[in-house]
Amino acid sequence: VFPGGRLEEIAASIPTSGLEFTPAEFIKAASTPLVPPDFLPDGASAEGFLSPGVYTLPRTTSADQLVYLLLQNFSMRLTPELQAGFQEHQLNLYQAVTLASIIQREAMVDTEMPLIASVFYNRLALGMPLQTDPTIQYALGYNPEKKTWWTSPLTADDLQFDSLYNTYLQKGLPPGPISNPSLAALEAVAHPATSSYLYFQARCDGSGLHNFAETFEQHQQNNCP
């Protein structure tokens, strides 16, 4: 289970896993967990709480059992320190996981996650929209032409896509997680860096790192040639 994947991507790996249930059965089990944990809001899917990692399972494991195991693993990682960090930043668990899921999709390097978290916290504090592409990619869903769940690059029309997940049009956090974040992303939400940055974009060197900026003018100067 890779960090940053959405539940449909986890489901797509089932046929090569040796497990005997179908991707559709997994999606159904994750969408309505048979034994929902206390930390999952009523009626919410398990998206965001399917803990990434390597799992060795009997072939006879059912879809419901796998979802239960992934949720249990998330619960084990939910330390008092993490929960205290979320509370310190006035986020409930569902909001914290939602923010972590965005950071997971934005960061290519784990060490940058706390700084990216600081940008989003700064924007939230000012009432600025998050304007993060992965939320729109999540809303758009599967792109059959590019054969991906994460359409890139996005077009100007995509940025106007009518969805509560469109953080270019909607302020605040989206309604729920957009991916299943790693422990590093959750820790970044609980313990963000301290910065005055409001913008970031990928560097032009292909390193996966980002340039950060305090003003929009500085942000524009970071554009690739």
C-alpha positions in Angstrom: 0.0 0.0 0.0 1.9 3.1 -1.3 1.6 6.4 0.5 -0.5 8.9 -1.5 -2.6 6.3 -3.3 -6.4 6.6 -3.3 -8.5 3.6 -2.5 -9.1 2.8 -6.2 -5.4 2.6 -6.7 -5.1 0.2 -3.8 -7.9 -1.8 -5.3 -6.1 -2.0 -8.6 -3.2 -3.8 -7.0 -5.4 -6.6 -5.7 -5.3 -8.8 -8.9 -1.5 -9.2 -8.6 -1.5 -9.6 -4.8 -2.6 -13.2 -4.7 -5.7 -12.3 -2.7 -8.9 -13.9 -3.8 -11.3 -11.0 -3.8 -11.9 -8.5 -6.6 -11.0 -4.8 -6.7 -14.7 -4.0 -6.7 -15.2 -5.9 -3.5 -12.3 -4.0 -1.9 -13.8 -0.6 -2.9 -17.1 -1.6 -1.5 -15.5 -2.8 1.8 -13.4 0.4 2.1 -16.4 2.7 1.2 -18.5 1.2 4.0 -16.3 -0.5 6.5 -18.0 -3.5 8.1 -16.4 -2.6 11.5 -15.9 1.1 11.4 -13.4 2.3 14.0 -14.3 5.0 16.5 -12.1 7.6 14.8 -14.0 7.3 11.5 -16.9 9.7 11.2 -20.4 8.1 10.7 -20.9 7.2 7.1 -17.4 8.1 6.0 -15.3 5.8 3.8 -11.9 4.6 4.9 -10.2 6.9 2.4 -7.3 8.5 4.2 -7.1 5.9 6.9 -5.8 2.9 4.9 -2.4 2.9 6.4 0.4 2.5 3.9 2.9 -0.3 4.4 3.8 -3.8 3.4 1.4 -6.5 4.6 1.9 -10.3 4.5 -1.5 -12.0 4.5 -3.1 -15.4 4.0 -4.6 -15.7 0.5 -8.0 -16.3 2.1 -8.1 -12.8 3.6 -11.3 -11.2 2.7 -11.8 -7.6 1.5 -13.4 -6.7 4.8 -10.6 -8.2 6.8 -8.0 -6.3 4.8 -9.8 -3.0 5.3 -10.0 -3.8 9.0 -6.3 -4.6 9.2 -5.4 -1.3 7.4 -7.6 0.7 9.8 -6.1 -1.1 12.8 -2.6 -0.2 11.6 -3.6 3.4 11.3 -5.0 3.3 14.9 -1.7 1.9 16.2 0.2 4.8 14.6 -2.2 7.4 16.1 0.0 8.2 19.1 -1.0 10.7 21.9 1.7 13.0 20.6 0.2 13.1 17.1 -3.3 13.7 18.5 -2.0 16.5 20.8 -0.3 18.1 17.7 -3.5 18.1 15.8 -5.4 19.6 18.7 -2.8 22.3 19.1 -3.5 23.4 15.6 -7.3 23.2 16.2 -7.9 20.3 13.9 -9.9 17.2 14.6 -8.6 13.9 13.4 -10.6 13.9 10.2 -9.4 17.4 9.3 -5.8 16.5 10.2 -5.9 13.4 8.0 -7.4 15.4 5.2 -4.6 18.0 5.4 -2.0 15.2 5.6 -3.5 13.5 2.5 -2.9 16.8 0.5 0.7 17.2 1.8 1.4 13.6 0.8 0.4 14.3 -2.8 2.3 17.6 -2.9 5.6 16.4 -1.4 8.1 14.4 -3.3 10.6 14.4 -0.4 9.5 13.7 3.1 11.8 16.3 4.7 9.8 19.0 3.0 6.5 18.0 4.4 6.7 20.2 7.6 7.5 23.3 5.4 4.6 22.5 3.0 2.4 22.1 6.0 3.4 25.5 7.2 2.3 27.0 3.9 -1.2 25.5 4.2 -1.5 26.5 7.8 -0.5 30.1 6.9 -3.1 30.2 4.1 -5.8 28.8 6.4 -5.0 31.4 9.0 -5.4 34.2 6.5 -8.6 32.8 4.9 -6.8 32.2 1.6 -7.9 29.3 -0.5 -5.4 26.4 -0.4 -5.2 26.3 -4.2 -3.7 22.8 -4.3 -3.8 20.8 -7.5 -4.2 17.3 -6.0 -7.6 18.2 -4.6 -8.8 19.0 -8.2 -7.1 15.8 -9.5 -9.0 13.8 -6.9 -12.3 15.4 -7.9 -11.7 14.8 -11.6 -11.2 11.1 -11.0 -9.8 8.7 -13.5 -8.5 10.1 -16.7 -8.9 7.3 -19.4 -6.8 9.1 -22.0 -3.8 9.4 -19.7 -4.7 6.3 -17.7 -4.2 7.9 -14.4 -6.2 9.0 -11.3 -4.0 12.1 -11.1 -4.4 14.2 -14.2 -1.3 16.4 -14.8 -0.9 19.1 -16.0 -4.3 20.6 -15.2 -5.9 22.9 -17.6 -7.6 26.3 -17.0 -10.9 24.5 -17.3 -9.9 21.9 -14.8 -9.3 24.7 -12.2 -12.9 25.7 -12.6 -14.2 22.2 -12.1 -17.4 22.4 -10.0 -16.6 20.4 -6.8 -16.3 20.9 -3.1 -12.8 19.4 -3.5 -11.8 22.3 -5.8 -9.6 24.3 -3.4 -9.1 27.0 -6.0 -12.8 27.9 -5.7 -13.5 26.7 -2.1 -11.8 28.1 1.0 -10.7 25.8 3.8 -10.1 22.1 3.7 -11.9 19.9 1.3 -14.7 17.6 2.6 -12.4 14.7 3.3 -9.0 13.0 2.5 -7.9 12.7 -1.1 -5.3 10.0 -0.5 -3.9 7.7 2.2 -1.0 9.6 3.8 2.2 8.2 5.4 3.1 8.7 9.0 5.6 11.4 7.9 2.7 13.4 6.4 0.7 13.0 9.6 3.6 14.1 11.7 4.1 17.2 9.4 0.5 18.2 10.2 1.0 17.7 14.0 4.4 19.4 14.0 4.7 21.8 11.0 7.7 24.0 10.4 7.4 27.7 11.4 7.6 30.0 8.4 6.0 33.0 6.7 5.7 31.3 3.3 2.4 31.4 1.4 3.5 29.8 -1.9 5.6 27.0 -3.2 6.2 25.3 -6.5 8.4 22.6 -7.8 12.0 23.5 -8.7 13.0 23.3 -12.3 15.9 20.9 -11.8 13.8 17.7 -11.5 14.9 17.1 -7.9 11.4 16.9 -6.5 12.2 19.8 -4.2 10.3 23.1 -4.1 11.0 26.8 -4.0 9.1 28.6 -1.3 8.0 32.3 -1.3 6.4 34.8 1.0 4.8 37.0 -1.7 3.1 36.3 -5.0 5.7 38.4 -6.8 8.5 36.1 -5.4 6.4 33.1 -6.3 6.3 34.3 -9.9 10.0 34.7 -10.0 10.3 31.0 -9.2 8.6 30.1 -12.4 10.5 27.8 -14.7 11.9 29.4 -17.9 
